[in-house]
Amino acid sequence: MTDRFSLLPRTVYGQMVAIVISSMLVTIFVVAFLVVALRPTVPPLPEGPWPNALAIETAIDALRASPTATRDAVARGMSAPDMQIQTTGPFPCARIPTEHFSVLLRRILKAQPDNRDAIITESTCDADSSGMTSTHIDMPREGIFITAHNGINHHLPQLMRATLPLIVSFLSMLVIMGTLSLWSLWRINRPLKVLANKADTFGHDITPEPLTEQGPLELRRVARAFNRMQARIAAATEERTRMLMAIGHDLRTPLTRLSMRIEMGGPDAAPAALRNDLWLMNRMLNGALSFLKGQGDTEPAERVDIGALVESVCAEFEAIGRNVTYQGDLGLTCLCQPVAVARMVNNLIDNACKFGSHVRVDTRRHDNEAIIEVADNGPGIPSEMHDIVLLPFARLDPARSADGGLGLGLSIIHDIVQRHRGTLTFHHNQPSGLRVRIALPLDPHGTRGRPPETHAVH
């Protein structure tokens, strides 16, 4: 399956890092926008009477510069809910002990150069309907009377600047956690839910549709591994079914013949004939058990001279009178299971001896592989049957079972070759016959600096 190009990282770790970095960048941009948008045109004043003092100073200067006839109108125009100004007389006041707020406001006003010679009196009055106390500033010589609420200065920009660290932390956590939650629900939980459903279905049906490879790279690997596991289990189950069918089919003939011999009696029930049928059934069962045992073989791997191992197998066939010729190189070291490889070569030569009168075995080096070739002068195998004969319980002639074979020889050989990460191919032998070629990877440490030595057995 070809992955589509995407700017998003392919792994879960990479995607989570990308989400966190993106969320932090978004948070920084949002906070920067808030800082710029809420930044005041002038620096905010600190808490205290400073805004009132600034407003009162401005009002006093304006009234001093106004004509007498318009001063009262100017005072009313500058009045506000929190600060009122009049020129007719003092505001009514229910005096209470003077607060520090009022004293500080008088000192601020008195510090101005124009107010140093002015008579300024302050007094703190009880709370009015707004719930706040007020400071009365009276300047009887100028005819200016002011009352201002004693409030603390809280500007919105100042409040935002004070709470900005909390806002940054909250927004960052909110964006990161929200994004990761949504991403995990969509990119991780959904493929895992599909995988769980497929695994549950697989418990009842071993041949469902393959799982779609989607999501991050780790989940795609899980889906790919699940599909491979599903295919292997389905193939193993099919192989077991085929084995049982083959054993049942092949055992039926000798069992029927054995039953008829016993029923009919006479020469057909001779001990030699009965023993032959029993031997045939025993060979069939031993072949099936040997195949099953070979699939779970856990023989440790060793460094083996392939040429010497093949030569020793050929010598055993020569010792029992088989026409087997070996011509090959020694010193080809492979990391393999020696018993399994010897069994593979033995099966190859045994099959060749069954169908041909002369067998030639050769070993040589080709690049980084050790090549084992077994050639005979028999009828060979048709090209269209090359893949079929490698399947368990497959025969060129399904009706032939009198020799007790189950069609497992080439299947066992193929299984051993696959375990050693090698290849098995069939070729036509000239002028007639079959040539089986097996390529096994050489051990790079075992063959370094060792030239092959040619040796022959006749």
C-alpha positions as CSV (number, residue, x, y, z in Angstrom):
1,M,0.0,0.0,0.0
2,T,1.4,3.4,-1.1
3,D,1.3,6.1,1.6
4,R,0.0,9.5,0.4
5,F,2.3,12.5,0.9
6,S,1.4,14.5,3.9
7,L,3.0,17.3,5.9
8,L,1.9,15.6,9.1
9,P,4.5,13.2,10.6
10,R,3.8,9.6,10.0
11,T,4.4,8.3,13.6
12,V,2.3,8.8,16.7
13,Y,5.2,10.5,18.5
14,G,5.9,12.9,15.6
15,Q,2.2,13.8,15.3
16,M,1.9,14.5,19.0
17,V,5.0,16.7,19.0
18,A,3.6,18.6,15.9
19,I,0.3,19.1,17.7
20,V,1.9,20.4,20.8
21,I,4.2,22.8,18.9
22,S,1.3,24.0,16.7
23,S,-0.9,24.6,19.8
24,M,1.8,26.6,21.5
25,L,2.3,28.7,18.4
26,V,-1.4,29.4,18.2
27,T,-1.5,30.3,21.8
28,I,1.4,32.7,21.4
29,F,-0.3,34.4,18.4
30,V,-3.6,34.7,20.4
31,V,-1.9,36.2,23.4
32,A,0.1,38.6,21.3
33,F,-3.1,39.8,19.6
34,L,-4.7,40.4,23.0
35,V,-1.7,42.3,24.3
36,V,-1.7,44.6,21.2
37,A,-5.5,45.0,21.1
38,L,-5.8,45.9,24.8
39,R,-2.7,48.0,25.0
40,P,-3.6,51.5,26.2
41,T,-2.5,54.6,24.3
42,V,-0.9,55.9,27.5
43,P,0.6,53.9,30.3
44,P,-2.1,53.1,32.9
45,L,-1.9,54.9,36.2
46,P,-1.2,52.9,39.4
47,E,-3.9,52.2,42.0
48,G,-5.0,55.0,44.2
49,P,-6.3,58.6,43.8
50,W,-4.2,59.4,40.7
51,P,-7.0,59.6,38.1
52,N,-9.1,61.8,40.4
53,A,-6.1,64.0,41.1
54,L,-5.4,64.4,37.4
55,A,-9.1,65.2,36.7
56,I,-9.3,67.7,39.6
57,E,-6.1,69.5,38.5
58,T,-7.5,69.8,35.0
59,A,-10.8,71.1,36.3
60,I,-9.2,73.7,38.6
61,D,-7.0,75.0,35.8
62,A,-10.0,75.2,33.4
63,L,-12.1,77.1,36.0
64,R,-9.4,79.5,36.7
65,A,-9.1,80.3,33.0
66,S,-12.8,80.7,32.5
67,P,-14.7,84.0,32.7
68,T,-16.7,84.4,35.9
69,A,-20.0,84.4,34.0
70,T,-19.4,81.0,32.5
71,R,-17.6,79.3,35.3
72,D,-20.7,77.6,36.7
73,A,-21.6,76.2,33.3
74,V,-18.0,74.9,32.8
75,A,-18.2,73.3,36.2
76,R,-21.4,71.4,35.4
77,G,-19.9,70.3,32.0
78,M,-16.9,68.8,33.7
79,S,-18.9,67.0,36.3
80,A,-19.3,63.2,36.2
81,P,-21.0,60.5,38.3
82,D,-17.8,59.9,40.2
83,M,-16.7,63.6,40.5
84,Q,-18.9,66.7,40.7
85,I,-17.8,70.3,40.6
86,Q,-19.7,73.5,41.5
87,T,-18.8,77.1,42.2
88,T,-21.8,78.2,44.3
89,G,-20.7,76.6,47.6
90,P,-19.6,73.4,49.4
91,F,-21.4,70.2,48.8
92,P,-23.3,68.8,51.8
93,C,-21.2,66.3,53.8
94,A,-21.7,64.0,56.7
95,R,-18.2,64.2,58.0
96,I,-16.3,61.1,59.2
97,P,-12.7,60.8,60.4
98,T,-10.4,61.8,57.6
99,E,-9.1,58.9,55.6
100,H,-5.6,58.5,54.2
101,F,-7.1,58.7,50.7
102,S,-8.4,62.3,51.3
103,V,-5.1,63.4,52.8
104,L,-3.1,62.0,49.9
105,L,-5.4,63.7,47.4
106,R,-4.8,67.1,49.0
107,R,-1.1,66.6,49.1
108,I,-1.0,65.7,45.4
109,L,-3.0,68.9,44.6
110,K,-0.9,71.0,46.9
111,A,2.3,69.8,45.2
112,Q,1.3,71.6,42.0
113,P,3.1,75.0,41.5
114,D,-0.2,76.9,40.9
115,N,-1.7,75.5,44.1
116,R,1.1,76.1,46.6
117,D,-0.4,79.4,47.8
118,A,-4.0,78.3,47.5
119,I,-6.1,77.4,50.5
120,I,-7.2,73.8,50.1
121,T,-9.2,71.9,52.7
122,E,-10.1,68.3,52.5
123,S,-12.7,66.2,54.4
124,T,-14.0,62.7,54.2
125,C,-17.7,62.2,53.9
126,D,-19.9,59.2,54.7
127,A,-20.9,56.8,52.0
128,D,-23.8,57.9,49.7
129,S,-26.2,55.9,47.7
130,S,-23.4,54.3,45.6
131,G,-21.9,52.8,48.7
132,M,-18.6,54.7,48.5
133,T,-17.2,57.4,50.7
134,S,-16.2,60.7,49.1
135,T,-13.5,63.3,49.5
136,H,-14.5,67.0,49.5
137,I,-12.0,69.5,48.2
138,D,-12.9,73.0,49.0
139,M,-11.0,76.1,47.6
140,P,-13.1,79.0,49.0
141,R,-10.8,81.7,47.7
142,E,-11.2,80.6,44.1
143,G,-14.9,79.5,44.7
144,I,-14.2,75.9,43.6
145,F,-15.9,73.1,45.4
146,I,-15.3,69.5,44.4
147,T,-16.6,66.1,45.6
148,A,-15.0,62.8,44.3
149,H,-15.7,59.2,45.2
150,N,-12.9,57.4,46.9
151,G,-12.5,54.5,44.5
152,I,-9.5,52.3,43.5
153,N,-8.3,52.7,39.9
154,H,-9.0,49.5,38.0
155,H,-8.4,49.9,34.2
156,L,-9.1,46.9,31.9
157,P,-5.6,47.0,30.3
158,Q,-4.1,47.0,33.8
159,L,-6.3,44.1,34.8
160,M,-5.3,42.2,31.6
161,R,-1.6,42.7,32.2
162,A,-2.0,41.5,35.8
163,T,-3.8,38.3,34.8
164,L,-2.0,37.7,31.5
165,P,0.2,34.8,32.9
166,L,-2.9,33.0,34.0
167,I,-4.6,33.6,30.7
168,V,-1.5,32.3,28.8
169,S,-1.3,29.1,30.9
170,F,-5.0,28.4,30.6
171,L,-5.3,29.0,26.9
172,S,-2.2,26.9,26.2
173,M,-3.5,24.0,28.3
174,L,-6.9,24.3,26.8
175,V,-5.7,24.3,23.2
176,I,-3.1,21.5,23.7
177,M,-5.4,19.2,25.6
178,G,-8.4,19.8,23.4
179,T,-6.4,19.2,20.2
180,L,-4.7,16.1,21.6
181,S,-8.1,14.7,22.7
182,L,-9.8,15.2,19.4
183,W,-6.7,13.9,17.5
184,S,-6.5,10.8,19.7
185,L,-10.2,10.1,19.2
186,W,-9.9,10.4,15.4
187,R,-6.4,9.1,14.6
188,I,-5.9,6.4,17.3
189,N,-9.2,5.2,18.8
190,R,-11.0,4.8,15.5
191,P,-8.3,2.5,13.9
192,L,-8.0,0.6,17.2
193,K,-11.7,0.1,17.4
194,V,-11.7,-1.3,13.8
195,L,-8.8,-3.6,14.7
196,A,-10.6,-4.9,17.9
197,N,-13.7,-5.6,15.8
198,K,-11.6,-7.5,13.2
199,A,-9.9,-9.5,15.9
200,D,-13.2,-10.4,17.4
201,T,-14.5,-11.4,14.0
202,F,-11.4,-13.4,13.4
203,G,-12.3,-15.6,16.4
204,H,-15.3,-16.9,14.4
205,D,-14.2,-16.5,10.8
206,I,-10.5,-17.1,10.0
207,T,-10.9,-15.8,6.4
208,P,-12.4,-12.2,6.7
209,E,-11.4,-9.3,4.6
210,P,-8.0,-7.9,5.2
211,L,-7.8,-5.0,7.6
212,T,-7.4,-1.6,6.0
213,E,-4.0,0.0,6.7
214,Q,-4.8,3.5,8.0
215,G,-3.8,5.9,10.7
216,P,-0.3,6.7,12.0
217,L,2.7,4.5,11.0
218,E,2.6,2.4,14.2
219,L,-1.1,1.5,13.6
220,R,-0.4,0.7,10.0
221,R,2.3,-1.7,11.1
222,V,-0.1,-3.3,13.5
223,A,-2.7,-3.6,10.8
224,R,-0.1,-5.1,8.4
225,A,1.1,-7.5,11.0
226,F,-2.5,-8.5,11.8
227,N,-3.1,-9.2,8.1
228,R,0.0,-11.3,7.8
229,M,-0.9,-13.2,11.0
230,Q,-4.5,-13.7,9.6
231,A,-3.1,-15.0,6.3
232,R,-0.7,-17.4,8.0
233,I,-3.3,-18.8,10.3
234,A,-5.7,-19.2,7.4
235,A,-3.0,-21.0,5.3
236,A,-2.1,-23.2,8.3
237,T,-5.7,-24.2,8.8
238,E,-6.1,-24.9,5.1
239,E,-3.0,-27.0,5.2
240,R,-4.2,-29.0,8.2
241,T,-7.5,-29.6,6.4
242,R,-5.7,-30.7,3.3
243,M,-3.5,-33.0,5.4
244,L,-6.4,-34.7,7.0
245,M,-8.2,-35.1,3.7
246,A,-5.0,-36.5,2.1
247,I,-4.4,-38.9,5.0
248,G,-8.0,-40.0,5.0
249,H,-8.0,-40.5,1.3
250,D,-4.7,-42.4,1.2
251,L,-5.4,-44.6,4.2
252,R,-8.8,-45.6,2.8
253,T,-7.3,-47.8,0.1
254,P,-5.0,-50.0,2.3
255,L,-7.6,-50.2,5.1
256,T,-10.2,-51.4,2.6
257,R,-7.7,-53.9,1.1
258,L,-6.8,-55.1,4.6
259,S,-10.4,-55.5,5.5
260,M,-11.1,-57.5,2.4
261,R,-8.1,-59.7,3.0
262,I,-9.3,-60.6,6.5
263,E,-12.8,-61.2,5.3
264,M,-11.9,-63.3,2.3
265,G,-9.1,-65.3,4.0
266,G,-7.0,-67.6,2.0
267,P,-3.7,-66.6,0.3
268,D,-4.8,-63.0,0.3
269,A,-4.8,-63.0,4.1
270,A,-1.2,-64.2,4.3
271,P,0.9,-62.5,7.0
272,A,3.3,-61.0,4.4
273,A,0.4,-59.3,2.6
274,L,-1.1,-58.0,5.8
275,R,2.3,-56.7,7.0
276,N,2.8,-54.9,3.7
277,D,-0.5,-53.0,4.1
278,L,0.3,-52.2,7.7
279,W,3.8,-51.0,6.7
280,L,2.2,-48.8,4.0
281,M,-0.1,-47.2,6.5
282,N,2.7,-46.7,9.0
283,R,4.8,-45.0,6.4
284,M,2.0,-42.6,5.6
285,L,1.5,-41.7,9.2
286,N,5.2,-41.3,9.9
287,G,5.4,-39.0,6.8
288,A,2.6,-36.8,8.1
289,L,4.1,-36.7,11.6
290,S,7.6,-35.9,10.2
291,F,6.1,-33.0,8.2
292,L,4.4,-31.5,11.3
293,K,7.5,-31.9,13.4
294,G,9.7,-30.2,10.8
295,Q,7.4,-27.1,10.8
296,G,8.1,-26.5,14.4
297,D,11.8,-27.4,14.3
298,T,13.8,-25.3,16.8
299,E,17.3,-26.7,15.9
300,P,20.0,-24.1,16.7
301,A,21.8,-22.6,13.8
302,E,25.5,-23.4,13.3
303,R,28.3,-22.4,10.8
304,V,28.4,-25.3,8.4
305,D,30.5,-26.1,5.4
306,I,27.7,-26.7,2.8
307,G,30.0,-28.5,0.4
308,A,31.3,-31.0,3.0
309,L,27.7,-31.6,4.3
310,V,26.4,-32.3,0.8
311,E,29.4,-34.5,0.0
312,S,28.7,-36.6,3.1
313,V,25.0,-37.1,2.1
314,C,26.1,-38.2,-1.4
315,A,28.6,-40.6,0.0
316,E,25.8,-42.3,2.0
317,F,23.8,-42.9,-1.2
318,E,27.0,-44.2,-2.9
319,A,27.5,-46.6,0.0
320,I,24.0,-48.2,-0.7
321,G,24.7,-48.6,-4.4
322,R,22.9,-45.5,-5.8
323,N,24.3,-43.9,-8.9
324,V,25.0,-40.5,-7.4
325,T,27.9,-38.2,-8.5
326,Y,29.1,-35.2,-6.5
327,Q,31.2,-32.4,-8.0
328,G,31.5,-29.2,-6.0
329,D,33.4,-26.7,-3.9
330,L,34.3,-27.0,-0.3
331,G,34.7,-24.1,2.1
332,L,31.3,-22.5,1.5
333,T,30.2,-21.6,5.0
334,C,26.6,-21.0,5.8
335,L,24.8,-20.2,9.1
336,C,22.2,-22.9,9.1
337,Q,20.5,-25.8,10.8
338,P,22.8,-28.7,9.8
339,V,20.3,-31.5,10.4
340,A,17.5,-29.7,8.5
341,V,19.8,-28.9,5.6
342,A,21.0,-32.6,5.5
343,R,17.4,-33.7,5.5
344,M,16.7,-31.3,2.7
345,V,19.5,-32.6,0.5
346,N,18.7,-36.2,1.4
347,N,15.1,-35.7,0.2
348,L,16.2,-34.1,-3.0
349,I,18.6,-36.9,-3.9
350,D,16.0,-39.5,-2.8
351,N,13.4,-38.0,-5.1
352,A,15.9,-37.8,-7.9
353,C,16.9,-41.5,-7.5
354,K,13.2,-42.5,-7.6
355,F,12.6,-41.0,-11.1
356,G,16.1,-41.1,-12.6
357,S,18.9,-43.7,-13.1
358,H,21.7,-41.2,-12.6
359,V,21.9,-38.3,-10.2
360,R,24.4,-35.5,-10.3
361,V,24.9,-33.1,-7.3
362,D,26.9,-29.9,-7.5
363,T,27.8,-27.1,-5.1
364,R,29.4,-23.8,-6.0
365,R,29.5,-20.2,-5.0
366,H,27.6,-17.4,-6.8
367,D,28.0,-13.9,-5.4
368,N,27.1,-14.2,-1.7
369,E,25.1,-17.4,-2.0
370,A,25.9,-21.1,-1.9
371,I,24.3,-22.9,-4.8
372,I,23.2,-26.6,-4.4
373,E,22.0,-28.3,-7.6
374,V,20.6,-31.8,-7.9
375,A,20.0,-33.0,-11.4
376,D,18.5,-36.3,-12.7
377,N,17.7,-37.9,-16.0
378,G,14.1,-38.7,-15.2
379,P,10.8,-37.4,-16.7
380,G,11.0,-34.0,-15.0
381,I,8.2,-31.8,-13.8
382,P,6.0,-29.8,-16.3
383,S,6.5,-26.0,-16.0
384,E,2.9,-25.4,-15.0
385,M,3.3,-27.8,-12.0
386,H,6.4,-26.1,-10.5
387,D,4.4,-24.1,-8.0
388,I,1.8,-26.8,-7.3
389,V,4.3,-29.5,-6.3
390,L,5.7,-27.3,-3.5
391,L,2.3,-27.4,-1.7
392,P,1.9,-30.0,1.0
393,F,0.2,-33.3,-0.1
394,A,0.5,-32.4,-3.8
395,R,1.4,-35.1,-6.3
396,L,1.9,-35.1,-10.0
397,D,-0.4,-38.1,-10.1
398,P,-3.0,-37.9,-7.3
399,A,-4.1,-41.4,-7.8
400,R,-0.6,-42.8,-7.0
401,S,-0.4,-43.7,-3.3
402,A,0.8,-47.3,-3.4
403,D,4.3,-46.3,-2.3
404,G,3.0,-44.8,0.9
405,G,4.0,-41.2,0.0
406,L,1.9,-38.2,0.9
407,G,3.4,-35.7,-1.4
408,L,5.3,-34.0,1.4
409,G,8.9,-34.3,0.2
410,L,9.2,-31.1,-1.9
411,S,7.0,-29.3,0.7
412,I,9.4,-30.1,3.5
413,I,12.3,-29.0,1.3
414,H,10.6,-25.7,0.5
415,D,9.9,-25.1,4.2
416,I,13.5,-25.7,5.1
417,V,14.7,-23.3,2.3
418,Q,12.4,-20.6,3.5
419,R,13.5,-20.9,7.1
420,H,17.1,-20.3,5.9
421,R,16.0,-17.3,3.7
422,G,17.0,-19.1,0.6
423,T,15.3,-19.8,-2.8
424,L,14.3,-22.9,-4.6
425,T,13.8,-23.1,-8.4
426,F,13.2,-25.8,-10.9
427,H,15.0,-26.1,-14.3
428,H,14.9,-28.5,-17.2
429,N,18.0,-30.7,-17.4
430,Q,19.4,-31.4,-20.8
431,P,18.7,-33.7,-22.6
432,S,16.0,-34.8,-20.2
433,G,15.2,-34.7,-16.5
434,L,14.9,-32.2,-13.8
435,R,17.5,-29.9,-12.1
436,V,16.6,-28.5,-8.7
437,R,18.6,-25.4,-7.7
438,I,18.7,-24.2,-4.1
439,A,20.5,-20.9,-3.1
440,L,21.4,-20.3,0.5
441,P,23.0,-17.1,1.9
442,L,26.7,-17.4,2.8
443,D,27.9,-16.4,6.2
444,P,30.0,-13.2,5.5
445,H,32.3,-13.9,8.5
446,G,32.8,-17.6,7.8
447,T,33.8,-17.4,4.2
448,R,36.0,-14.3,4.3
449,G,39.5,-14.9,2.9
450,R,38.9,-18.7,2.3
451,P,39.1,-19.7,-1.4
452,P,36.8,-22.6,-2.3
453,E,38.3,-26.1,-2.8
454,T,36.9,-28.3,-5.5
455,H,36.2,-31.9,-4.6
456,A,34.5,-34.8,-6.3
457,V,32.9,-38.1,-5.3
458,H,32.2,-40.8,-7.8
